[in-house]
Amino acid sequence: MVSGKNIAVAASVTAVVAGISYLAYFDYKRRNDPKFRRKLKRSRKKAEKTAEKISGDASLDEINSQALELLNIIAQEKLPESPEEKEKFFMAQVSRGEALCGAGPSGYADAACRFFQALKVYPNPVELVMIYQKTTPDIVFKLVMAMMAQEVQQKQARYFDVFPPEDKHVRIKDKNKKESKKQTKSDDAKEVVVPNRALFTTKEFAEGDVVYEEDSVVSTLLPCAQNGQFCHHCLRKVPEAVDAAKEDDSEAKEGGLEEQEPAAEKQEPSKSSAFECDKCHESVYCSEKCRQDAYDAYHQYLCPSSSSSTAREFAELAKKTHELAPVLIAKFFGILVDREKKKELARALGVSEKQKTEADEYTTWEHLESMRYLELIPTASDAQVLRKLGELMSNSVPGLNEFVTSERYSMLKGKLDYNAYAVHGSDVPKETESTHVSDTMRDDHVAGAVGISLYLISSHITHDCDPNVQIVFPEGTDKAAIKALKPIAADEELHISFVDPSLDVETRRKQLQSSYRISCKCAKCEADLKAAEATPTVNADTIDPMDDSTPSFAAVAASPSPATAAAAFNSEHEKKFAEATLEQSEQAAEQAAESESPEQPEQAAEQAAEQDVEQDAEQDAEQEKPSAQDSE
């Protein structure tokens, strides 16, 4: 596809030529062909009726209904295949749409069809939508957007039939689908069943098998890992940083004050020897490919170089919010545009359709729309970030500020909060107060987190405190692999733990409720709750410190009540202390019996023991009066 400048020039020329040719043809037919005049009259009446439907205060339902009719009308129109044909088609459709808009409301419906068809072949649909928003009548823009929405609904209806690809050996199913069919049997049943989709296997897997691997949609380093030791694109540990860290460790073992200066000198080579951004010198990469890919996709917007004060202001604002969502969303829009450009480039290079799958017809945005998300309330900081985001990318992506509304921004944050995963790495620095972020991420805490990442397939895995799969990162990058933790049957649902499964049941459930609004009722949670309820609780008022049936400290410590556990521990301690004291008293009595009268050894031992016990009881009464009173 030619450049944007050439398209603009060609558009102007084509618009003039096509306009003149169309007017000449139209005038000839109108004057000389009676059938054409009758057809034209019917078309005008139909257009006037259509215009009445969609003009003025047309409701959303009316606009959607009209958009669906227009989609059916143009469904038989064949779109061009080659880049040259697409360019000509695009120019003709835009030109005709502009002419129809100029004719007034009677031409709005057909104009929407022309603009929609032009959108279908344009290499960057998002950019063109933003241009439409600024240049077309409001009702025409609404029709185009409604047509897009209706087409999306039609595509989404078959989305889960083609995604994920078959070679991933998983599929997404709606667990409520059977229930919804039962409900539709009754004509009176009006209840809508919300889809409850999950990821299921299509074949068996043994423990330790990799179910599938998946590249991330977007990822970023955690602030604690932005120390020049990890790649800002793929999150891999920079090899030079690994070597420098080993040298620092070996020098640190030698000790002495002289190690401080060499250690400071070692930090700079670990960064400069890597592939860093040659503009800001802040972002570090593990390879030239990562550096170039990052710049093409998003770093050209986010690079806080001296010539871009807006980028630095955006970075400082994002840091102030202690959230990674602003950076992830900015990266996402950059990646979205970059991927569509690469798709068009592949078409221009003549990539065969056989090399593509049916899932490739879906854009990244359409994939994102299929994900669950948390409904969030927009905040004041969100509004600031949104304005700065528009300033940051508006020059490269015109109209982004108008397209990304506060509601859409909150939706994106909600999708990230619910679906993002922690990317684990090695030698990850500890998080501090200054590097802490509030973003939610699925993390089973098997290792330290180096970054956060979003995945198209893995976002559909549901939670269970006793998971059958685990996300791992075998290449040390943000590329994920889903590994089986136990044997998995065909058509079995995949579960992953969103939180640390080793936590106690109450802590797990609180974290799941606060972070994901999940009221977990998995088998492990139910079993843990039953075990906690079955554990006997101990009342301090009924404890006999000399009773052999008193439970041990280990048994009582499992009780949910700390006060009960402490009381049981004190009573058990008193019992053991009394037994030890009695034994010592008996030994002392035996020694005394040998030196005194041999006639009353038992009586002397009992008297000595009673005296010792009384003394010990008095001492314990001063230190722990409630326990002593209970013992009496």
C-alpha positions in Angstrom: 0.0 0.0 0.0 1.3 3.4 -0.9 2.1 6.1 1.7 -0.5 8.3 3.3 0.7 11.4 1.3 0.3 9.6 -2.0 -3.2 8.3 -0.9 -4.3 11.9 -0.1 -3.1 13.1 -3.5 -4.6 10.2 -5.4 -7.8 10.6 -3.4 -8.2 14.2 -4.6 -7.5 13.4 -8.2 -9.8 10.3 -8.2 -12.6 12.3 -6.5 -12.6 14.9 -9.2 -12.4 12.4 -12.1 -15.0 10.1 -10.6 -17.3 13.0 -9.7 -17.3 14.4 -13.3 -17.8 11.0 -14.9 -20.6 10.1 -12.5 -22.4 13.4 -13.1 -22.2 13.1 -16.9 -23.5 9.6 -16.8 -26.3 10.5 -14.4 -27.4 13.5 -16.5 -27.5 11.4 -19.7 -29.6 8.7 -18.2 -32.0 11.1 -16.5 -32.7 12.8 -19.9 -32.9 9.8 -22.2 -34.0 6.7 -20.3 -37.6 6.6 -18.9 -37.0 3.4 -16.9 -34.1 5.1 -15.3 -36.3 8.1 -14.4 -38.9 5.8 -12.8 -36.2 3.9 -10.9 -34.7 7.1 -9.8 -38.0 8.3 -8.5 -38.5 5.1 -6.5 -35.0 5.3 -5.1 -35.6 8.9 -4.0 -38.8 7.9 -2.1 -37.1 5.0 -0.5 -34.1 7.2 0.4 -36.5 9.8 1.9 -38.2 7.2 4.1 -34.8 5.9 5.1 -33.6 9.4 6.0 -36.7 9.9 8.1 -35.9 6.7 10.0 -32.4 7.7 10.8 -32.6 11.5 11.1 -33.5 13.6 14.0 -33.9 11.9 17.3 -33.6 8.3 16.0 -33.2 5.8 18.8 -30.3 3.5 19.1 -32.5 0.5 18.3 -33.7 2.2 15.1 -30.1 3.0 14.0 -29.0 -0.6 14.7 -32.0 -2.0 12.8 -31.2 0.3 9.8 -27.5 -0.7 10.0 -28.4 -4.4 9.9 -30.5 -3.7 6.7 -27.7 -1.8 5.1 -25.3 -4.7 5.9 -27.6 -7.2 4.2 -27.8 -4.9 1.1 -24.0 -4.7 0.6 -23.4 -8.3 1.7 -23.2 -9.4 -2.0 -20.7 -6.7 -3.0 -17.3 -8.3 -3.6 -14.3 -6.6 -2.2 -11.0 -6.3 -4.2 -8.0 -8.5 -3.4 -4.9 -6.9 -4.8 -3.3 -3.7 -3.2 -3.8 -1.7 -6.5 -7.5 -2.7 -6.7 -8.1 -1.9 -3.1 -6.6 1.5 -3.5 -8.9 2.3 -6.5 -11.9 0.9 -4.7 -11.1 2.9 -1.6 -10.9 6.2 -3.5 -14.1 5.5 -5.4 -16.0 4.7 -2.2 -14.9 7.7 -0.3 -15.6 10.0 -3.2 -19.1 8.6 -3.7 -19.8 8.8 0.0 -18.8 12.5 0.1 -21.0 13.3 -2.9 -24.0 11.5 -1.2 -23.4 13.4 2.0 -23.5 16.6 0.0 -26.9 15.7 -1.4 -28.5 15.9 2.1 -30.3 13.5 4.4 -31.7 11.5 1.4 -28.2 10.3 0.6 -27.0 9.5 4.2 -27.9 5.8 4.2 -26.1 5.1 1.0 -23.2 7.3 2.1 -22.8 5.2 5.2 -22.6 2.1 3.0 -19.8 3.7 0.9 -17.8 4.8 3.9 -18.2 1.4 5.4 -16.9 -0.4 2.4 -14.0 2.0 2.2 -13.3 1.1 5.8 -13.1 -2.6 4.9 -10.1 -2.2 2.6 -8.3 0.6 4.4 -5.0 -0.6 6.0 -5.6 1.2 9.3 -9.4 1.1 10.1 -9.0 2.7 13.5 -7.4 5.7 12.0 -10.1 6.0 9.3 -12.9 5.8 11.9 -11.3 8.7 13.7 -11.3 10.7 10.5 -14.9 9.8 9.8 -15.8 11.1 13.2 -14.4 14.5 12.4 -15.5 14.9 8.8 -18.9 13.2 8.3 -22.4 14.2 9.5 -23.2 12.8 12.9 -26.0 10.5 11.7 -23.7 9.1 9.0 -21.0 8.4 11.5 -23.5 6.7 13.8 -24.7 4.5 11.0 -21.1 3.5 10.1 -20.3 2.7 13.7 -23.6 0.8 14.0 -22.7 -1.2 10.9 -19.4 -2.0 12.4 -21.0 -3.1 15.7 -23.5 -5.3 13.9 -20.7 -6.9 11.9 -18.7 -7.4 15.0 -21.7 -9.2 16.6 -22.0 -11.4 13.6 -18.3 -12.2 13.7 -18.4 -12.8 17.5 -21.2 -15.3 17.0 -18.7 -17.5 15.2 -15.6 -16.3 17.0 -15.4 -19.2 19.4 -15.8 -21.6 16.5 -12.5 -20.6 15.0 -10.5 -19.3 18.0 -8.3 -20.7 19.5 -6.6 -22.3 16.5 -6.8 -26.1 16.4 -3.1 -26.6 16.9 -3.4 -25.2 20.5 -5.5 -28.3 21.5 -8.0 -26.2 23.5 -11.4 -24.6 22.9 -13.6 -22.0 24.6 -17.0 -23.3 25.7 -20.0 -21.7 27.4 -20.8 -23.7 30.5 -24.2 -22.2 30.6 -25.2 -23.0 27.0 -27.2 -26.1 27.8 -29.0 -24.3 30.5 -29.9 -21.5 28.2 -31.3 -23.9 25.7 -33.6 -25.4 28.3 -34.9 -22.0 29.2 -35.7 -21.0 25.7 -38.1 -24.0 25.4 -40.7 -21.9 27.3 -42.2 -19.0 25.5 -42.7 -17.2 28.8 -39.0 -17.5 29.8 -37.5 -14.1 29.4 -34.5 -14.5 31.6 -31.2 -14.0 29.8 -28.4 -16.4 30.8 -25.1 -14.7 31.0 -22.4 -16.7 29.1 -20.0 -18.5 31.5 -17.1 -19.3 29.2 -14.0 -21.3 30.1 -11.1 -23.1 28.4 -11.3 -26.9 27.8 -8.9 -29.4 26.3 -9.5 -31.2 23.1 -7.2 -34.2 23.9 -5.6 -35.9 26.9 -2.4 -34.6 28.6 -0.1 -36.3 31.1 1.4 -34.6 34.2 4.2 -32.3 33.1 3.0 -31.9 29.4 2.8 -28.5 27.9 -0.7 -27.9 26.7 0.2 -24.9 24.5 2.5 -21.9 24.2 1.4 -18.4 23.6 2.9 -15.0 22.9 1.8 -12.0 24.8 -0.4 -9.2 23.4 1.2 -6.5 25.5 3.6 -6.6 28.5 5.8 -4.3 30.6 8.4 -4.6 33.3 7.5 -4.0 36.9 9.2 -0.8 38.3 11.5 -3.0 40.6 12.9 -4.7 37.4 13.5 -1.5 35.5 17.1 -1.4 36.6 18.9 -2.1 33.3 19.1 -5.8 33.9 15.9 -6.9 32.0 14.7 -6.3 28.4 12.0 -3.7 28.2 10.4 -5.6 25.3 10.5 -9.3 26.0 11.3 -9.1 29.7 14.3 -11.4 29.3 17.3 -11.1 31.6 19.9 -9.1 29.7 23.0 -11.4 29.3 25.5 -8.7 30.1 23.6 -7.9 33.3 23.9 -11.5 34.3 27.6 -11.5 33.8 28.0 -8.2 35.6 25.9 -9.5 38.6 28.2 -12.5 38.9 31.3 -10.3 38.9 29.7 -8.0 41.6 29.0 -11.0 43.8 32.5 -12.4 43.5 34.0 -9.0 44.4 31.6 -8.5 47.3 32.8 -11.7 48.8 36.4 -10.3 49.0 35.1 -7.5 51.3 36.8 -4.2 52.1 35.9 -0.6 51.3 37.6 -0.7 47.9 34.8 -2.8 46.5 32.4 0.1 46.5 34.0 2.0 43.7 34.5 -1.0 41.3 30.9 -2.0 42.0 29.6 1.4 40.9 31.7 1.1 37.8 30.3 -2.4 37.0 26.7 -1.1 36.8 27.3 1.1 33.8 28.9 -1.5 31.5 26.0 -3.9 32.3 23.6 -1.3 30.8 25.7 0.3 28.0 26.9 -3.1 26.7 23.2 -4.0 26.1 21.0 -2.6 23.3 19.6 0.6 24.7 17.4 3.2 23.1 19.8 5.6 21.3 17.4 8.5 22.1 16.4 8.3 25.7 19.1 5.9 26.9 16.7 4.6 29.5 15.0 1.6 27.9 17.3 -1.5 27.6 16.9 -4.4 25.3 18.4 -7.9 25.0 18.8 -7.7 21.2 18.7 -5.3 18.3 15.4 -7.1 17.2 13.7 -6.3 20.5 14.9 -2.7 20.3 13.5 -2.2 16.7 10.3 -4.1 17.4 9.6 -2.0 20.5 10.3 1.3 18.7 8.1 0.4 15.8 5.2 -0.7 18.0 5.1 1.7 20.9 8.4 3.2 22.1 8.3 5.9 19.3 5.4 7.3 21.3 6.6 6.6 24.8 10.3 7.5 24.4 11.0 10.2 27.1 13.7 11.8 25.0 14.7 15.5 25.4 12.6 16.4 22.3 9.4 14.9 23.7 8.4 16.6 26.9 4.9 15.0 26.6 6.3 11.5 26.8 8.3 12.3 29.9 5.2 14.0 31.5 3.2 10.9 30.7 5.8 8.6 32.3 5.9 10.8 35.5 2.2 10.8 35.7 1.9 7.1 35.3 4.6 6.6 38.0 2.7 8.9 40.3 -0.4 6.8 40.1 1.6 3.7 41.0 -0.2 1.9 38.2 1.1 0.1 35.1 -2.3 0.3 33.3 -1.5 3.7 31.7 1.7 2.3 30.1 0.1 -0.9 29.1 -2.9 0.8 27.4 -0.6 3.2 25.6 1.5 0.3 24.4 -1.6 -1.6 23.4 -2.8 1.1 21.1 0.6 1.4 19.5 0.7 -2.4 19.0 -2.8 -2.4 17.7 -1.9 0.1 14.9 1.4 -1.7 14.2 -0.2 -5.1 13.8 -2.7 -3.8 11.3 0.0 -2.2 9.3 2.0 -5.4 9.3 -1.1 -7.4 8.1 -1.5 -5.0 5.2 2.2 -5.2 4.4 1.8 -9.0 4.3 -1.1 -8.7 1.9 0.9 -6.3 -0.3 3.7 -8.8 -0.4 1.3 -11.4 -1.7 1.1 -13.7 1.4 -1.2 -16.6 0.4 -4.5 -16.9 2.1 -3.7 -20.6 2.8 -1.0 -19.5 5.2 -3.6 -17.8 7.3 -6.1 -19.3 9.7 -9.8 -18.2 10.1 -8.8 -16.6 13.4 -6.5 -14.2 11.6 -9.5 -12.2 10.3 -10.1 -10.9 13.8 -8.3 -7.8 14.9 -6.5 -7.6 18.3 -9.3 -5.3 19.5 -11.9 -7.9 18.5 -10.0 -10.5 20.5 -9.9 -8.2 23.5 -13.7 -7.6 23.4 -14.3 -11.3 24.1 -12.5 -11.1 27.5 -14.1 -10.7 30.8 -13.5 -7.5 32.7 -14.1 -5.7 36.0 -16.4 -2.7 35.9 -14.4 0.2 37.3 -15.4 3.7 38.2 -13.3 6.3 36.4 -11.1 8.3 38.7 -9.6 11.8 38.6 -6.2 10.3 37.8 -7.7 8.3 34.9 -8.9 11.6 33.4 -5.5 13.1 33.6 -3.8 10.0 32.1 -6.4 10.0 29.3 -5.8 13.6 28.4 -2.0 13.0 28.4 -2.4 9.8 26.4 -4.3 11.8 23.7 -1.5 14.4 23.6 1.1 11.7 23.4 -0.3 9.7 20.4 -2.6 12.2 18.6 0.0 13.2 16.1 0.6 9.6 15.0 -3.0 8.4 15.5 -5.3 11.3 14.8 -8.5 11.3 16.8 -7.3 8.9 19.5 -8.4 11.3 22.2 -11.9 11.3 20.9 -12.0 7.6 20.3 -10.7 6.5 23.7 -13.4 7.8 26.0 -13.3 7.6 29.8 -15.7 4.6 29.7 -13.5 2.8 27.1 -10.4 3.6 29.1 -12.0 2.2 32.3 -13.1 -0.9 30.3 -9.5 -1.5 29.2 -8.2 -1.1 32.8 -10.9 -3.6 33.9 -9.8 -6.1 31.3 -6.2 -5.8 32.4 -7.0 -6.1 36.0 -9.0 -9.3 35.5 -6.9 -11.1 32.8 -3.2 -10.0 33.2 -0.6 -12.4 34.5 2.6 -11.9 36.5 5.6 -12.9 34.4 8.1 -14.8 36.6 11.9 -14.4 36.3 15.1 -15.0 38.2 17.1 -12.7 40.4 14.2 -10.2 40.6 14.9 -7.3 42.9 12.6 -7.0 45.9 9.7 -4.6 45.6 9.9 -1.4 47.7 7.4 1.3 48.7 8.6 3.5 45.8 8.4 0.6 43.2 5.1 -0.8 44.4 2.2 -0.9 42.0 -1.5 -1.4 42.7 -2.3 -3.4 39.5 -4.0 -6.7 39.9 -2.3 -9.7 38.2 -2.8 -13.5 38.3 0.1 -14.7 40.4 0.5 -18.1 42.1 3.8 -16.8 43.6 5.9 -19.8 42.6 8.7 -17.3 41.7 9.4 -13.6 41.8 7.5 -11.4 39.3 9.6 -9.4 36.8 6.7 -8.0 34.7 3.0 -8.1 33.8 1.5 -9.5 30.6 -1.8 -10.1 28.8 -2.6 -13.2 26.7 -5.5 -13.9 24.3 -6.0 -17.6 25.1 -4.9 -17.8 28.7 -7.2 -15.0 29.7 -10.1 -17.5 29.4 -8.6 -19.9 32.0 -10.7 -19.9 35.1 -9.6 -20.0 38.7 -9.3 -22.9 41.1 -7.4 -23.1 44.4 -6.4 -26.6 43.3 -5.3 -26.0 39.7 -4.6 -28.6 37.1 -2.3 -26.3 35.0 0.3 -23.7 35.7 1.7 -20.8 33.6 5.5 -21.0 33.2 8.0 -19.1 31.1 10.6 -21.6 29.8 12.4 -19.1 27.6 12.8 -16.5 30.3 10.7 -14.1 28.3 7.0 -13.1 28.4 6.2 -16.0 26.1 4.0 -18.3 28.2 3.6 -22.1 28.3 0.6 -23.7 30.0 1.9 -26.8 31.9 -0.2 -29.7 33.2 0.2 -30.2 37.0 -1.8 -33.5 36.9 -3.2 -35.8 34.3 -5.9 -34.0 32.2 -8.7 -35.8 30.3 -10.0 -34.7 26.9 -12.8 -32.1 27.2 -11.7 -31.2 30.8 -11.8 -27.6 32.0 -8.5 -25.9 32.6 -8.0 -24.2 36.0 -5.2 -22.0 37.2 -4.7 -20.3 40.6 -5.1 -16.5 40.5 -3.5 -16.3 44.0 -1.0 -18.2 46.1 -2.7 -21.6 46.7 -0.6 -22.2 49.8 -2.4 -19.5 51.7 -5.1 -20.4 54.2 -8.7 -20.5 53.0 -9.8 -17.2 54.5 -6.9 -15.3 53.1 -7.4 -16.8 49.6 -11.1 -16.0 49.6 -10.5 -12.4 50.7 -7.9 -11.8 48.0 -10.2 -13.3 45.3 -13.2 -11.3 46.4 -11.3 -8.0 46.7 -9.2 -8.4 43.5 -11.5 -10.4 41.1 -15.0 -10.3 42.8 -14.9 -14.1 42.9 -16.7 -15.9 45.7 -14.6 -19.1 45.5 -16.4 -22.3 46.2 -13.9 -24.7 44.8 -13.4 -28.2 46.3 -10.3 -27.1 48.1 -12.0 -24.1 49.7 -15.0 -26.3 50.8 -12.7 -29.0 52.2 -10.5 -26.4 54.1 -13.6 -24.8 55.6 -15.0 -28.1 56.7 -11.6 -29.0 58.3 -11.6 -25.7 60.1 -15.1 -26.2 61.4 -14.3 -29.8 62.5 -11.3 -28.6 64.6 -12.4 -28.5 68.2 -12.3 -25.1 70.0 -11.0 -25.0 73.6 -12.6 -22.9 76.3 -10.1 -21.6 78.9 -12.8 -21.8 81.7 -13.1 -25.6 81.3 -9.4 -26.6 81.0 -7.9 -28.8 83.8 -4.1 -28.3 83.6 -3.6 -31.8 85.2 -6.0 -33.5 82.8 -4.2 -35.9 80.4 -6.9 -35.3 77.8 -5.8 -31.6 77.3 -5.1 -31.1 73.6 -1.5 -30.3 72.5 -0.5 -26.9 71.4 0.0 -28.0 67.8 -3.6 -29.3 67.7 -5.1 -26.2 69.3 -3.0 -23.8 67.2 -4.9 -24.9 64.1 -8.1 -23.4 65.7 -9.3 -20.1 64.2 -9.2 -18.5 67.7 -5.8 -17.2 68.8 -7.1 -16.6 72.4 -8.2 -20.2 72.7 -4.9 -21.5 71.5 -3.0 -19.3 73.9 -5.1 -20.5 76.9 -4.6 -24.1 75.9 -0.8 -23.5 75.7 -0.7 -22.0 79.2 -2.7 -24.9 80.7 -0.5 -27.5 79.0 2.6 -25.6 80.2 1.3 -25.7 83.8 0.6 -29.4 83.6 4.1 -30.2 82.4 5.7 -27.9 84.9 3.7 -29.5 87.8 4.8 -33.0 86.7 8.4 -32.0 86.6 8.2 -30.4 90.0 6.6 -33.5 91.5 9.3 -35.7 90.1 12.0 -33.4 91.6 10.2 -33.5 94.9 10.1 -37.2 95.0 13.8 -37.4 94.3 14.5 -34.9 97.1 12.3 -36.9 99.5 14.1 -40.1 98.8 17.4 -38.4 99.5 16.0 -37.0 102.7 14.7 -40.4 103.8 18.1 -41.9 103.5 19.6 -39.3 105.9 16.6 -39.1 108.3 14.1 -41.6 109.7 13.5 -44.7 107.4 10.1 -45.2 108.9 8.2 -42.4 107.0 9.7 -42.1 103.5 6.4 -41.8 101.7 4.9 -39.2 104.0 8.0 -37.0 103.8 8.0 -37.2 100.0 4.3 -36.2 99.8 4.8 -33.3 102.2 7.8 -32.0 100.2 5.9 -32.4 96.9 2.8 -30.6 98.3 5.0 -27.7 99.5 6.7 -27.3 96.1 3.5 -27.4 94.2 1.9 -24.8 96.5 4.9 -22.5 96.0 4.8 -22.9 92.2 1.1 -22.3 92.2 1.5 -19.1 94.1 4.2 -17.9 91.6 2.0 -18.8 88.6 -0.9 -17.0 90.3 1.0 -13.7 90.2 2.0 -14.1 86.5 -1.2 -15.6 85.1 -4.1 -15.1 87.6 -6.9 -16.4 85.3 -5.0 -19.6 84.6 -4.2 -20.1 88.2 -7.8 -19.6 89.3 -9.0 -22.1 86.7 -6.5 -24.6 88.1 -7.8 -24.2 91.6 
